[in-house]
Amino acid sequence: MGRRKKPLVPEAESALDQLRRVVKSEVRPSQSPYRERFLTLARQVADSADESVNAPPIPQDPE
């Protein structure tokens, strides 16, 4: 967890800042159900990705 992220190129950094500002200004508390739904889906995707990484390889049918 203690890894440091590589610094982004300035263009990417400013684009990211713009994106954060837009998200902050656009997302209102009344839209929080959407946020909760998104976070739930994101967690499910992350969990299934973890499972697939740890799953045994799928046997391939010989053609």
PDB file with one MODEL, atoms N, CA, C and O in Angstrom:
MODEL        1
ATOM      1  N   MET A   1       0.803  -1.207   0.000  1.00  0.00           N
ATOM      2  CA  MET A   1       0.000   0.000   0.000  1.00  0.00           C
ATOM      3  C   MET A   1       0.848   1.275   0.000  1.00  0.00           C
ATOM      4  O   MET A   1       0.365   2.351  -0.354  1.00  0.00           O
ATOM      5  N   GLY A   2       2.106   1.144   0.397  1.00  0.00           N
ATOM      6  CA  GLY A   2       2.936   2.316   0.530  1.00  0.00           C
ATOM      7  C   GLY A   2       3.585   2.758  -0.767  1.00  0.00           C
ATOM      8  O   GLY A   2       4.478   3.606  -0.760  1.00  0.00           O
ATOM      9  N   ARG A   3       3.137   2.182  -1.896  1.00  0.00           N
ATOM     10  CA  ARG A   3       3.745   2.581  -3.173  1.00  0.00           C
ATOM     11  C   ARG A   3       3.327   3.984  -3.538  1.00  0.00           C
ATOM     12  O   ARG A   3       2.180   4.381  -3.328  1.00  0.00           O
ATOM     13  N   ARG A   4       4.272   4.738  -4.091  1.00  0.00           N
ATOM     14  CA  ARG A   4       3.949   6.083  -4.563  1.00  0.00           C
ATOM     15  C   ARG A   4       3.571   6.016  -6.024  1.00  0.00           C
ATOM     16  O   ARG A   4       4.187   5.306  -6.819  1.00  0.00           O
ATOM     17  N   LYS A   5       2.544   6.773  -6.357  1.00  0.00           N
ATOM     18  CA  LYS A   5       2.135   6.812  -7.762  1.00  0.00           C
ATOM     19  C   LYS A   5       3.125   7.646  -8.551  1.00  0.00           C
ATOM     20  O   LYS A   5       3.708   8.598  -8.033  1.00  0.00           O
ATOM     21  N   LYS A   6       3.308   7.278  -9.805  1.00  0.00           N
ATOM     22  CA  LYS A   6       4.155   8.080 -10.672  1.00  0.00           C
ATOM     23  C   LYS A   6       3.484   9.419 -10.904  1.00  0.00           C
ATOM     24  O   LYS A   6       2.265   9.473 -11.062  1.00  0.00           O
ATOM     25  N   PRO A   7       4.251  10.507 -10.929  1.00  0.00           N
ATOM     26  CA  PRO A   7       3.627  11.800 -11.237  1.00  0.00           C
ATOM     27  C   PRO A   7       3.107  11.804 -12.676  1.00  0.00           C
ATOM     28  O   PRO A   7       3.743  11.273 -13.586  1.00  0.00           O
ATOM     29  N   LEU A   8       1.952  12.409 -12.852  1.00  0.00           N
ATOM     30  CA  LEU A   8       1.370  12.485 -14.187  1.00  0.00           C
ATOM     31  C   LEU A   8       2.016  13.617 -14.971  1.00  0.00           C
ATOM     32  O   LEU A   8       2.601  14.534 -14.393  1.00  0.00           O
ATOM     33  N   VAL A   9       1.905  13.545 -16.272  1.00  0.00           N
ATOM     34  CA  VAL A   9       2.360  14.665 -17.088  1.00  0.00           C
ATOM     35  C   VAL A   9       1.441  15.849 -16.804  1.00  0.00           C
ATOM     36  O   VAL A   9       0.269  15.649 -16.482  1.00  0.00           O
ATOM     37  N   PRO A  10       1.947  17.080 -16.916  1.00  0.00           N
ATOM     38  CA  PRO A  10       1.130  18.252 -16.552  1.00  0.00           C
ATOM     39  C   PRO A  10      -0.234  18.301 -17.238  1.00  0.00           C
ATOM     40  O   PRO A  10      -1.223  18.702 -16.623  1.00  0.00           O
ATOM     41  N   GLU A  11      -0.294  17.893 -18.517  1.00  0.00           N
ATOM     42  CA  GLU A  11      -1.572  17.924 -19.242  1.00  0.00           C
ATOM     43  C   GLU A  11      -2.588  17.004 -18.575  1.00  0.00           C
ATOM     44  O   GLU A  11      -3.753  17.367 -18.408  1.00  0.00           O
ATOM     45  N   ALA A  12      -2.139  15.819 -18.199  1.00  0.00           N
ATOM     46  CA  ALA A  12      -3.049  14.860 -17.561  1.00  0.00           C
ATOM     47  C   ALA A  12      -3.473  15.376 -16.196  1.00  0.00           C
ATOM     48  O   ALA A  12      -4.628  15.225 -15.800  1.00  0.00           O
ATOM     49  N   GLU A  13      -2.531  15.988 -15.475  1.00  0.00           N
ATOM     50  CA  GLU A  13      -2.837  16.527 -14.147  1.00  0.00           C
ATOM     51  C   GLU A  13      -3.916  17.604 -14.229  1.00  0.00           C
ATOM     52  O   GLU A  13      -4.854  17.607 -13.432  1.00  0.00           O
ATOM     53  N   SER A  14      -3.782  18.526 -15.200  1.00  0.00           N
ATOM     54  CA  SER A  14      -4.775  19.604 -15.309  1.00  0.00           C
ATOM     55  C   SER A  14      -6.121  19.059 -15.790  1.00  0.00           C
ATOM     56  O   SER A  14      -7.171  19.541 -15.366  1.00  0.00           O
ATOM     57  N   ALA A  15      -6.096  18.063 -16.669  1.00  0.00           N
ATOM     58  CA  ALA A  15      -7.350  17.458 -17.132  1.00  0.00           C
ATOM     59  C   ALA A  15      -8.053  16.781 -15.959  1.00  0.00           C
ATOM     60  O   ALA A  15      -9.277  16.843 -15.835  1.00  0.00           O
ATOM     61  N   LEU A  16      -7.270  16.137 -15.104  1.00  0.00           N
ATOM     62  CA  LEU A  16      -7.824  15.461 -13.937  1.00  0.00           C
ATOM     63  C   LEU A  16      -8.437  16.478 -12.977  1.00  0.00           C
ATOM     64  O   LEU A  16      -9.508  16.244 -12.417  1.00  0.00           O
ATOM     65  N   ASP A  17      -7.749  17.613 -12.788  1.00  0.00           N
ATOM     66  CA  ASP A  17      -8.291  18.673 -11.930  1.00  0.00           C
ATOM     67  C   ASP A  17      -9.608  19.201 -12.479  1.00  0.00           C
ATOM     68  O   ASP A  17     -10.556  19.423 -11.726  1.00  0.00           O
ATOM     69  N   GLN A  18      -9.667  19.402 -13.794  1.00  0.00           N
ATOM     70  CA  GLN A  18     -10.912  19.876 -14.423  1.00  0.00           C
ATOM     71  C   GLN A  18     -12.032  18.873 -14.181  1.00  0.00           C
ATOM     72  O   GLN A  18     -13.154  19.243 -13.836  1.00  0.00           O
ATOM     73  N   LEU A  19     -11.709  17.611 -14.365  1.00  0.00           N
ATOM     74  CA  LEU A  19     -12.701  16.561 -14.183  1.00  0.00           C
ATOM     75  C   LEU A  19     -13.227  16.559 -12.751  1.00  0.00           C
ATOM     76  O   LEU A  19     -14.431  16.436 -12.525  1.00  0.00           O
ATOM     77  N   ARG A  20     -12.313  16.697 -11.778  1.00  0.00           N
ATOM     78  CA  ARG A  20     -12.736  16.737 -10.371  1.00  0.00           C
ATOM     79  C   ARG A  20     -13.670  17.909 -10.109  1.00  0.00           C
ATOM     80  O   ARG A  20     -14.665  17.770  -9.398  1.00  0.00           O
ATOM     81  N   ARG A  21     -13.345  19.075 -10.689  1.00  0.00           N
ATOM     82  CA  ARG A  21     -14.192  20.262 -10.485  1.00  0.00           C
ATOM     83  C   ARG A  21     -15.575  20.038 -11.076  1.00  0.00           C
ATOM     84  O   ARG A  21     -16.583  20.378 -10.456  1.00  0.00           O
ATOM     85  N   VAL A  22     -15.623  19.471 -12.266  1.00  0.00           N
ATOM     86  CA  VAL A  22     -16.912  19.217 -12.915  1.00  0.00           C
ATOM     87  C   VAL A  22     -17.736  18.249 -12.085  1.00  0.00           C
ATOM     88  O   VAL A  22     -18.930  18.460 -11.872  1.00  0.00           O
ATOM     89  N   VAL A  23     -17.094  17.189 -11.620  1.00  0.00           N
ATOM     90  CA  VAL A  23     -17.824  16.194 -10.830  1.00  0.00           C
ATOM     91  C   VAL A  23     -18.358  16.821  -9.556  1.00  0.00           C
ATOM     92  O   VAL A  23     -19.510  16.591  -9.189  1.00  0.00           O
ATOM     93  N   LYS A  24     -17.534  17.613  -8.872  1.00  0.00           N
ATOM     94  CA  LYS A  24     -17.986  18.272  -7.640  1.00  0.00           C
ATOM     95  C   LYS A  24     -19.163  19.194  -7.906  1.00  0.00           C
ATOM     96  O   LYS A  24     -20.108  19.235  -7.118  1.00  0.00           O
ATOM     97  N   SER A  25     -19.117  19.939  -9.016  1.00  0.00           N
ATOM     98  CA  SER A  25     -20.191  20.898  -9.287  1.00  0.00           C
ATOM     99  C   SER A  25     -21.449  20.202  -9.799  1.00  0.00           C
ATOM    100  O   SER A  25     -22.558  20.690  -9.581  1.00  0.00           O
ATOM    101  N   GLU A  26     -21.288  19.072 -10.476  1.00  0.00           N
ATOM    102  CA  GLU A  26     -22.449  18.403 -11.073  1.00  0.00           C
ATOM    103  C   GLU A  26     -23.167  17.483 -10.096  1.00  0.00           C
ATOM    104  O   GLU A  26     -24.392  17.373 -10.135  1.00  0.00           O
ATOM    105  N   VAL A  27     -22.419  16.826  -9.224  1.00  0.00           N
ATOM    106  CA  VAL A  27     -23.025  15.825  -8.346  1.00  0.00           C
ATOM    107  C   VAL A  27     -23.631  16.523  -7.132  1.00  0.00           C
ATOM    108  O   VAL A  27     -22.936  17.199  -6.374  1.00  0.00           O
ATOM    109  N   ARG A  28     -24.919  16.347  -6.967  1.00  0.00           N
ATOM    110  CA  ARG A  28     -25.639  16.947  -5.845  1.00  0.00           C
ATOM    111  C   ARG A  28     -26.139  15.833  -4.925  1.00  0.00           C
ATOM    112  O   ARG A  28     -26.268  14.682  -5.342  1.00  0.00           O
ATOM    113  N   PRO A  29     -26.419  16.189  -3.667  1.00  0.00           N
ATOM    114  CA  PRO A  29     -26.898  15.156  -2.733  1.00  0.00           C
ATOM    115  C   PRO A  29     -28.125  14.407  -3.233  1.00  0.00           C
ATOM    116  O   PRO A  29     -28.305  13.230  -2.920  1.00  0.00           O
ATOM    117  N   SER A  30     -28.983  15.092  -4.020  1.00  0.00           N
ATOM    118  CA  SER A  30     -30.185  14.433  -4.525  1.00  0.00           C
ATOM    119  C   SER A  30     -29.834  13.282  -5.470  1.00  0.00           C
ATOM    120  O   SER A  30     -30.661  12.408  -5.727  1.00  0.00           O
ATOM    121  N   GLN A  31     -28.606  13.287  -5.982  1.00  0.00           N
ATOM    122  CA  GLN A  31     -28.191  12.231  -6.897  1.00  0.00           C
ATOM    123  C   GLN A  31     -27.425  11.118  -6.182  1.00  0.00           C
ATOM    124  O   GLN A  31     -26.872  10.230  -6.830  1.00  0.00           O
ATOM    125  N   SER A  32     -27.390  11.166  -4.854  1.00  0.00           N
ATOM    126  CA  SER A  32     -26.596  10.188  -4.125  1.00  0.00           C
ATOM    127  C   SER A  32     -27.032   8.736  -4.355  1.00  0.00           C
ATOM    128  O   SER A  32     -26.180   7.850  -4.293  1.00  0.00           O
ATOM    129  N   PRO A  33     -28.327   8.442  -4.620  1.00  0.00           N
ATOM    130  CA  PRO A  33     -28.650   7.044  -4.936  1.00  0.00           C
ATOM    131  C   PRO A  33     -27.854   6.515  -6.130  1.00  0.00           C
ATOM    132  O   PRO A  33     -27.450   5.352  -6.153  1.00  0.00           O
ATOM    133  N   TYR A  34     -27.637   7.382  -7.118  1.00  0.00           N
ATOM    134  CA  TYR A  34     -26.847   6.956  -8.268  1.00  0.00           C
ATOM    135  C   TYR A  34     -25.416   6.658  -7.840  1.00  0.00           C
ATOM    136  O   TYR A  34     -24.808   5.686  -8.289  1.00  0.00           O
ATOM    137  N   ARG A  35     -24.885   7.512  -6.960  1.00  0.00           N
ATOM    138  CA  ARG A  35     -23.520   7.330  -6.489  1.00  0.00           C
ATOM    139  C   ARG A  35     -23.413   6.000  -5.739  1.00  0.00           C
ATOM    140  O   ARG A  35     -22.471   5.236  -5.948  1.00  0.00           O
ATOM    141  N   GLU A  36     -24.398   5.729  -4.852  1.00  0.00           N
ATOM    142  CA  GLU A  36     -24.386   4.476  -4.091  1.00  0.00           C
ATOM    143  C   GLU A  36     -24.453   3.282  -5.037  1.00  0.00           C
ATOM    144  O   GLU A  36     -23.738   2.296  -4.857  1.00  0.00           O
ATOM    145  N   ARG A  37     -25.307   3.378  -6.033  1.00  0.00           N
ATOM    146  CA  ARG A  37     -25.456   2.287  -7.000  1.00  0.00           C
ATOM    147  C   ARG A  37     -24.144   2.062  -7.746  1.00  0.00           C
ATOM    148  O   ARG A  37     -23.722   0.924  -7.952  1.00  0.00           O
ATOM    149  N   PHE A  38     -23.504   3.161  -8.147  1.00  0.00           N
ATOM    150  CA  PHE A  38     -22.245   3.060  -8.862  1.00  0.00           C
ATOM    151  C   PHE A  38     -21.186   2.400  -7.987  1.00  0.00           C
ATOM    152  O   PHE A  38     -20.457   1.518  -8.442  1.00  0.00           O
ATOM    153  N   LEU A  39     -21.104   2.831  -6.723  1.00  0.00           N
ATOM    154  CA  LEU A  39     -20.095   2.262  -5.823  1.00  0.00           C
ATOM    155  C   LEU A  39     -20.352   0.773  -5.595  1.00  0.00           C
ATOM    156  O   LEU A  39     -19.416  -0.023  -5.524  1.00  0.00           O
ATOM    157  N   THR A  40     -21.626   0.406  -5.480  1.00  0.00           N
ATOM    158  CA  THR A  40     -21.971  -1.001  -5.302  1.00  0.00           C
ATOM    159  C   THR A  40     -21.526  -1.814  -6.517  1.00  0.00           C
ATOM    160  O   THR A  40     -20.910  -2.871  -6.380  1.00  0.00           O
ATOM    161  N   LEU A  41     -21.847  -1.308  -7.701  1.00  0.00           N
ATOM    162  CA  LEU A  41     -21.440  -2.010  -8.924  1.00  0.00           C
ATOM    163  C   LEU A  41     -19.921  -2.079  -9.031  1.00  0.00           C
ATOM    164  O   LEU A  41     -19.368  -3.110  -9.415  1.00  0.00           O
ATOM    165  N   ALA A  42     -19.246  -0.980  -8.690  1.00  0.00           N
ATOM    166  CA  ALA A  42     -17.786  -0.960  -8.764  1.00  0.00           C
ATOM    167  C   ALA A  42     -17.188  -2.001  -7.828  1.00  0.00           C
ATOM    168  O   ALA A  42     -16.222  -2.679  -8.178  1.00  0.00           O
ATOM    169  N   ARG A  43     -17.771  -2.125  -6.625  1.00  0.00           N
ATOM    170  CA  ARG A  43     -17.276  -3.140  -5.682  1.00  0.00           C
ATOM    171  C   ARG A  43     -17.487  -4.543  -6.234  1.00  0.00           C
ATOM    172  O   ARG A  43     -16.605  -5.396  -6.132  1.00  0.00           O
ATOM    173  N   GLN A  44     -18.670  -4.782  -6.827  1.00  0.00           N
ATOM    174  CA  GLN A  44     -18.957  -6.106  -7.390  1.00  0.00           C
ATOM    175  C   GLN A  44     -17.969  -6.445  -8.496  1.00  0.00           C
ATOM    176  O   GLN A  44     -17.478  -7.572  -8.571  1.00  0.00           O
ATOM    177  N   VAL A  45     -17.676  -5.476  -9.353  1.00  0.00           N
ATOM    178  CA  VAL A  45     -16.730  -5.696 -10.439  1.00  0.00           C
ATOM    179  C   VAL A  45     -15.352  -6.010  -9.872  1.00  0.00           C
ATOM    180  O   VAL A  45     -14.675  -6.930 -10.332  1.00  0.00           O
ATOM    181  N   ALA A  46     -14.945  -5.239  -8.871  1.00  0.00           N
ATOM    182  CA  ALA A  46     -13.630  -5.461  -8.259  1.00  0.00           C
ATOM    183  C   ALA A  46     -13.563  -6.843  -7.612  1.00  0.00           C
ATOM    184  O   ALA A  46     -12.559  -7.544  -7.736  1.00  0.00           O
ATOM    185  N   ASP A  47     -14.640  -7.229  -6.921  1.00  0.00           N
ATOM    186  CA  ASP A  47     -14.659  -8.547  -6.276  1.00  0.00           C
ATOM    187  C   ASP A  47     -14.583  -9.658  -7.310  1.00  0.00           C
ATOM    188  O   ASP A  47     -13.822 -10.610  -7.138  1.00  0.00           O
ATOM    189  N   SER A  48     -15.363  -9.549  -8.384  1.00  0.00           N
ATOM    190  CA  SER A  48     -15.343 -10.607  -9.392  1.00  0.00           C
ATOM    191  C   SER A  48     -13.994 -10.639 -10.107  1.00  0.00           C
ATOM    192  O   SER A  48     -13.532 -11.703 -10.519  1.00  0.00           O
ATOM    193  N   ALA A  49     -13.360  -9.463 -10.255  1.00  0.00           N
ATOM    194  CA  ALA A  49     -12.026  -9.437 -10.863  1.00  0.00           C
ATOM    195  C   ALA A  49     -11.042 -10.156  -9.957  1.00  0.00           C
ATOM    196  O   ALA A  49     -10.200 -10.912 -10.440  1.00  0.00           O
ATOM    197  N   ASP A  50     -11.135  -9.932  -8.642  1.00  0.00           N
ATOM    198  CA  ASP A  50     -10.262 -10.627  -7.694  1.00  0.00           C
ATOM    199  C   ASP A  50     -10.464 -12.127  -7.786  1.00  0.00           C
ATOM    200  O   ASP A  50      -9.504 -12.896  -7.791  1.00  0.00           O
ATOM    201  N   GLU A  51     -11.740 -12.540  -7.860  1.00  0.00           N
ATOM    202  CA  GLU A  51     -12.032 -13.975  -7.935  1.00  0.00           C
ATOM    203  C   GLU A  51     -11.464 -14.578  -9.205  1.00  0.00           C
ATOM    204  O   GLU A  51     -10.909 -15.676  -9.176  1.00  0.00           O
ATOM    205  N   SER A  52     -11.596 -13.871 -10.320  1.00  0.00           N
ATOM    206  CA  SER A  52     -11.118 -14.441 -11.577  1.00  0.00           C
ATOM    207  C   SER A  52      -9.598 -14.514 -11.603  1.00  0.00           C
ATOM    208  O   SER A  52      -9.030 -15.401 -12.241  1.00  0.00           O
ATOM    209  N   VAL A  53      -8.934 -13.590 -10.915  1.00  0.00           N
ATOM    210  CA  VAL A  53      -7.466 -13.638 -10.851  1.00  0.00           C
ATOM    211  C   VAL A  53      -7.026 -14.855 -10.051  1.00  0.00           C
ATOM    212  O   VAL A  53      -6.036 -15.505 -10.385  1.00  0.00           O
ATOM    213  N   ASN A  54      -7.780 -15.160  -8.978  1.00  0.00           N
ATOM    214  CA  ASN A  54      -7.398 -16.267  -8.105  1.00  0.00           C
ATOM    215  C   ASN A  54      -7.967 -17.609  -8.541  1.00  0.00           C
ATOM    216  O   ASN A  54      -7.629 -18.641  -7.963  1.00  0.00           O
ATOM    217  N   ALA A  55      -8.828 -17.606  -9.555  1.00  0.00           N
ATOM    218  CA  ALA A  55      -9.463 -18.847  -9.995  1.00  0.00           C
ATOM    219  C   ALA A  55      -8.467 -19.708 -10.764  1.00  0.00           C
ATOM    220  O   ALA A  55      -7.531 -19.196 -11.379  1.00  0.00           O
ATOM    221  N   PRO A  56      -8.681 -21.029 -10.721  1.00  0.00           N
ATOM    222  CA  PRO A  56      -7.816 -21.886 -11.537  1.00  0.00           C
ATOM    223  C   PRO A  56      -8.061 -21.620 -13.014  1.00  0.00           C
ATOM    224  O   PRO A  56      -9.156 -21.201 -13.391  1.00  0.00           O
ATOM    225  N   PRO A  57      -7.065 -21.855 -13.853  1.00  0.00           N
ATOM    226  CA  PRO A  57      -7.258 -21.588 -15.283  1.00  0.00           C
ATOM    227  C   PRO A  57      -8.375 -22.443 -15.869  1.00  0.00           C
ATOM    228  O   PRO A  57      -8.567 -23.589 -15.462  1.00  0.00           O
ATOM    229  N   ILE A  58      -9.098 -21.892 -16.807  1.00  0.00           N
ATOM    230  CA  ILE A  58     -10.199 -22.608 -17.458  1.00  0.00           C
ATOM    231  C   ILE A  58      -9.586 -23.563 -18.481  1.00  0.00           C
ATOM    232  O   ILE A  58      -8.814 -23.144 -19.343  1.00  0.00           O
ATOM    233  N   PRO A  59      -9.937 -24.860 -18.381  1.00  0.00           N
ATOM    234  CA  PRO A  59      -9.365 -25.793 -19.361  1.00  0.00           C
ATOM    235  C   PRO A  59      -9.875 -25.492 -20.765  1.00  0.00           C
ATOM    236  O   PRO A  59     -11.067 -25.260 -20.966  1.00  0.00           O
ATOM    237  N   GLN A  60      -8.973 -25.498 -21.725  1.00  0.00           N
ATOM    238  CA  GLN A  60      -9.348 -25.218 -23.108  1.00  0.00           C
ATOM    239  C   GLN A  60      -9.690 -26.528 -23.817  1.00  0.00           C
ATOM    240  O   GLN A  60      -8.976 -27.523 -23.693  1.00  0.00           O
ATOM    241  N   ASP A  61     -10.800 -26.505 -24.566  1.00  0.00           N
ATOM    242  CA  ASP A  61     -11.167 -27.691 -25.337  1.00  0.00           C
ATOM    243  C   ASP A  61     -10.236 -27.808 -26.538  1.00  0.00           C
ATOM    244  O   ASP A  61     -10.057 -26.837 -27.274  1.00  0.00           O
ATOM    245  N   PRO A  62      -9.639 -28.985 -26.748  1.00  0.00           N
ATOM    246  CA  PRO A  62      -8.811 -29.136 -27.953  1.00  0.00           C
ATOM    247  C   PRO A  62      -9.692 -29.081 -29.204  1.00  0.00           C
ATOM    248  O   PRO A  62     -10.738 -29.729 -29.251  1.00  0.00           O
ATOM    249  N   GLU A  63      -9.289 -28.335 -30.187  1.00  0.00           N
ATOM    250  CA  GLU A  63     -10.101 -28.179 -31.405  1.00  0.00           C
ATOM    251  C   GLU A  63     -10.007 -29.425 -32.256  1.00  0.00           C
ATOM    252  O   GLU A  63     -10.619 -29.491 -33.323  1.00  0.00           O
TER     253      GLU A  63
ENDMDL
END
